[in-house]
Amino acid sequence: MGIDEQERERAILDVTAELLLRHGYNKVTMSDVADAVGLNRRLVYLLFPSKDALIQALLLRELNSYADVWKRYLESDPLGGSVASVYRGLLAPLKQFPLMAAVYTRDEQTFGNYLSRPGSFFASWTPDPGPTRSISRLCKRSESFVRTSTRGPWLSSWMR
């Protein structure tokens, strides 16, 4: 029975995303990834020649998945062409993609030294997050407020 290379790659990328969000770029090693997936480290290096190549592949996959969800959101929104709708469409899927939220805010805990590496994903993709960073952080704070609030269910439904 053959091993599905795409399934193996997906498993490596999934584990890398979990480890990156939990421990950050500076602490995650290729050995950590290989151990978490249950593969030999050489096999991980065969698919991804470096840690940076692995992170690049992960971020491209996340960006494509995020773009697909954003596109579906805009297509289903009756006001899909308005500026407010586009902006809302940018932020709504970030709840499903914590790694993309970290990308938009250029989270130093998640990406550490990778943020300033020449040739990194961030060197080639440099949009200014502008107000997105502030709004994303505000959403995180307000979600925690909603979870701890005793003001009633109206606030929770308003935040959805």
N, C-alpha and C positions, 0 to 999 in steps of 0.2 A: 504494500500500500504506500503510495507516494505522499510526501508531505506537501501541503499547499503553501507555497512560498508567500502568497499574498496574505494568508491567514497568519503566518509566522510574523511577517512584517507588521501587520495590524496589531498583533499581540505585543510586539516590542514597542510600537508607538503608544499603545494604550498604557502600558506600564510606565513608559518614560513620562507621559503626561502626569500620571499619579505621583510619581517620585519627584518630578519637577515642582509640582504644586505643594507637595508636602515638605520637601527638603531644600529646594532651590538648586539652581544650576551649579553653584560653587561646590556643593556637597555631593551631588549625584555623580556616580562613576559608571563607566560601561560595565564593570563587574556587578554593580548593584542592579543594573538593568538585566543583565544575563541571569543573575541569580533569581530575580523576581519572576522572570519568564520561564526559568528552568532550562536554559540553554547554555551551551559552552560559550565563553566570552569570544572565542575566535569566530564562531558562527555569527554573532552580533556584529563583529568587525567586518565580516565578509559582506554583510548587507549594508552596513554603515561604516565607512572607513575611519570615522572620527566621531567624537562626541558632538562636535559642532555640526557635522553632516546629519547626525541623528536629530539634533534639535531643529535644524533647518527643515528636514523632512516632516517632523512633527508639526511645526508651525505652518508649513504650507498645507498640510492636511487639515489642520484646524481652520485656517483661513478659508479654504474651499468649502468646508462643511458650514461654517458661519455664513459665508456668502450665499449658499443654497437656502439656508433657513431665512436669511434676510430677504432674498428674492421672493420666496413663497409668502412671507409676511406682507411685502409690498403688493404682490399680486392679489392677495385676499383682502386688502384694505381698500374700502371704497374711496378713500382720500389718498390713495397710494402715490399720487404725484405731488402732493403738497410738501412744503419744506418741513412742516411739523411731523407729518407722517413718515417722511424719510428719516428724520432724526429719531423719532420714536421707534422706527423699524431698526435703526442701528443699535439702540439700547436694549430693546426687549429681548433679543436672542442672547445677549450677554449673560443672562441668568443661566442659560443652558450650556454656555461655553466659558467656564471660569478661566481657562487658559487664554482665551481671546480677551477677556476683561483685563488680565494681567498684561497682555500685549498692548492694548489701548492705553493703559495707564503706565506702561513701561515700568512695571513693578520690580523694584530692585531686589526684594526678597526672593522673588521667583527667578529672575534672570541674572542677578549678580553681575559678574565680570563679562558675561556674554553681551550685555547692553553696549559696552564700549569697544568690543572687539572689531577690528577692521575686517570687512568681508562677512560680518554676521548678517542675519536676517534684518536686524534693525538698521544696519548701515545701508541696505538697499531699499528698505521700506521705511521712509521717514516722515509719515504724515504727522503734523502737529496735532496732538489730541485736543488741544484747546479746551473748550468747555466740557468735552466728553469726559476728561479726567475728573473734573470737579463733580459733574453730574453722576458719574459712576460711583464715586466715593459717597456722595450724598445718598444714592440709592441703597448702598450697602448699609449706611448708618440708619436710614429710615426703615429698612427691612428688620434690622435688629430692634429698633424701637417698636415696630409693629408686633414682633414676637413677644416683647416684654410688656407691652402696653395692656392696661386693664380698661381702656376706654370703650371697648366693645367691638363687635364684628364689622361695623361700618368702615373702620379704618383699614382693616385687612382687605376688605373687598375693594376699597378705593385704590390700594396699592397694586392690585392685580392688573 
